[in-house]
Amino acid sequence: MEILQITGVALIATFLALIVKEQKPNFAFLLIVFTGSAIFLFLVDQIYQIISMIQKLAANAKVNLVYVETILKIIGIAYIAEFAAQITKDAGQGAIASKIELGGKILILAMAIPILTVMIETIIRLIPG
Amino acid sequence: MDFIKEWITNIIIFILLATVLDMLLPNSSFQKYTKIVTGLILIAIILSPVMKLFTSDFESAIASMGQFHSLEDENIKNSIEFQKKEIQASQHAYILETMAVQLKTAAEEELMEQQGMEIANIELEVNDQDQRPFPENLEYVIVHVKKAEDEGETVAVVREVEIDTNAPLPSKQTSQNTDQISSLLSEKWNVPEKSIQIMIEGGSDEHGQ
């Protein structure tokens, strides 16, 4: 039961942080950041399983792997950006977190550029000149 | 029929994967953007038969999806390619040189004994358009023959011996001497004699005194 492990670690960290906060606010803060990172690391394993499942399905269905790869890349970018943004937000750096999110969005959009160019070219050729 | 089947499975699987992606996505801040991209890809898949008709490089454009290559990468690639070519050229020259040396040593003694000639220089010409590996794509061998110097004179009669492995050329000047040399060389170098052509330049005094 992974959910029990996650919640257990999170609750213990919360109580410890509350206790330590009165003595050493810095350490409490660091403890929270590290716990968040640890939970994310724990989740990465599960995400990997989901992604490998999708890859296996796509390979079995004999579909064009390019589309599947693009989708997996989008998932990867979204998750990495999300984790990093959350950790930076926990650390109280909202500005950097928003920059990370912006970077993720732009990289996801950049994937669509080749498709867009091909479509636009096709449309231009379809129009009788 | 096969094509249609593949096309439809592509569409279906992609839609399923797109829904999984929507479920997997962490929060709503990314969803707008991923929806745009997945929608575009879906349109591309649905229109792919039309695209293949009207654009030549549809496949390559799809394949380059999600790969960001910068100018720097191109430069590095170019420089690597250039260095590869240089290395290959130098190796090529080295191979030709060593081969020429080996040919010379193989035929030197007998040529000296039988004809009183010595090989001054051997040039190997390779056909660059030929895709086969080195020994097969040899075009011709130019052998510069001169009289042996131990006869007490420094005559530098230079002959060009052309060995054409592709087609026999009409020989301009043949003599007993060149026939003997060519037969000797063909025996030594395993080149069929009928494809050996010997051209003599300024060869009026070829028989020696």
Interface residues (C-beta under 8 A of the other chain):
Chain A: I47 I50 I54 L57 A58 A61 K62 V63 N64 V66 Y67 V68 E69 T70 I71 K73 I74 I75 A78 Y79 A81 E82 E101 G104 K105 I108 L109 A110 M111 A112 P114 I115 L116 T117 V118 M119 E121 T122 R125 L126
Chain B: E6 T9 N10 I13 F14 L17 A18 V20 L21 L24 L25 P26 N27 S29 F30 Y33 T34 I36 V37 T38 L40 I41 I43 A44 I45 L47 V50 M51 F54 T55 D57 F58 A61 I62 A63 S64 M65 G66 F68
